[in-house]
């Protein structure tokens, strides 16, 4: 399996390098006045294409020679191609947005949910249990509800990753850590197929991060966020459905940072009378950048901004890891995971308000 991850890493790194060298023209279309912009110059936003190609290469090699990797569930070539085809509408929607900046968020949401619906229909996946008695009874009585819920969850997660994708190395590293956590649980259950799927994604993301962190030579863009969200969401649903030992709250706790960011952003914007799709600069990572990371002294303004940008991500890596550790330790215990999910959500709101009110301890700033 490490061979496949390494293959995905190399393929992704090569393609991202090529894109980085030959896709700069489109970057000029990304306005300098965009609220999400925290860099100088025109940086390509198509790194997600390299991630997708690297991951796909790993999957297809595993499918062609499955005996070489001793997969418990056959990862056939036809199944791999079918999954990639289901992902394609969402991926192409992300690429179109990265190249033009003109695809409305409503259309991109429809594309991701549509891709997720195709995926669930093709593979027969759905949310079969939530760890709450009466809700589980409804899901058992009306399976279509579980399919719709799975399609909504898988299709919504890409946009959660897109929200936290604001600084060099941030979303990519969160995706890698998430994939490693899922692979750890899958291997404990003997599910080598799902482990291979996420390890290939982790490897491909690593190939992208070589060029993205710390110097930000290329960004993942919407396409990259959609690859991370779609694949991780699908694997989480599959893991819970395949293995009764896995708590349905394991994926929630594992992904609670991007989920909290998404739901809190929706609430914050609606409370201000704005559309949830309206872009602003008030996300948690943006506040960390402006109010916790210390300014860098120097004459080169572009270099100062780059250094501050790259110093922002480690804060959020640690914040995200706080949720991943209990998820990995208690992946079978629903009550414990539910309690930790509530605690993290409260901690998120507390931390957000503390930053807004300038009540951050000085020892946290560097």
C-alpha positions, 0 to 999 in steps of 0.5 A: 500500500505504501507503494501505491501512496508513493506512486500517487505522490510522484504522479501528483508532484509531476503533474502539479509541477507542469501545471505550475509552470504552464497555467499562470495565465488564468491566475490573472483572472483572480481579482486582487480585491477578493476577500479570500486573497492573502498573497501577492502575484498571480498564482495558479489555482489548478493544483487539484487537477494534479491531486486527482490525477495522482490519486487516480493513478494509484487506484487504477494500478491497485485495480489492475494488479489487486493480488499484489496488494492483498485487498480484502474487497476487490478493487476492480478496474471497472469499479475504479473507473465508475467511481472516477466517472461519478466524481467527474461532474463535481471535479469539472465544476471545480476546474471551471470555477478555478479557471473562470471564477464565474461558476455560481456556488449554487451550481457547484453545490448541485454538481457535488450533490449530484456526483454524490448521488450517482456514487451512492446509487452506483455503490449502494451506499447510504447512512444506515445508522446515526447512533440514535434509536428512533432515528436509526429506526426511521433509516431502517424503515425508509432506506431512501432517507439514508441515501439522500442523507449520504448524498447531501453529506458527501456533496456538502463536505467538498464545500467545507474543505473549500472554506478552510482552504485559505492558507498555504498547506492548511486544507491539504495537511488537514486532508492528509491527517484525515486520510491517515486516521481513516486508513488506521481504523480501516486497517484495524478492521482489515478493510485494505480496500478503503485504506488504499483509497485514502492512502492514494489520496494522501499520497497525491495530496503530499505531491501537491504540498511539495509545491504548495507549502510553505512558498505557495507556488500553486493552490489546490483551488475548488477542484482540490477541495472537491477531490478531498471532500468527495473522496473522504466523504464517500469513504467515511460513509462506506466505512460506517456502512461496512463495519458495524463496529465503527461509530457513525460519529467517528467521521463527524468527530474526525471532520468536526473542524471543517464542519464547525467552520461551515455551519458557523459561517452559515449562521454568521452570514445569515445573522448579518443578512447575507447569503451563505454563499457570500465570500468574506474575510471573517473565517476562523483561519483568517482571524488567526492570520490577522490577530494571532500571527505576528507581523514580519518586519522587513522591506519586502512586503510580498515576502512578509505576507508569504511568511505570515501566510505560511505561519498561519497553517500550523495553528489550524493543524494543531486545532484540527488534530485536537479533534482527530486524536479522540476520533482515532482513540474512541472510534467505536464509542458513540457516546464518547465521540458525541461528547467530544463533538459537543466540546469541540464545537463549544471550544470553536465558538469560544476561540472564535469569540476570544480572537474577535474580542482580542483576548488571545494569550500573548504566548500563543502569538509567534 
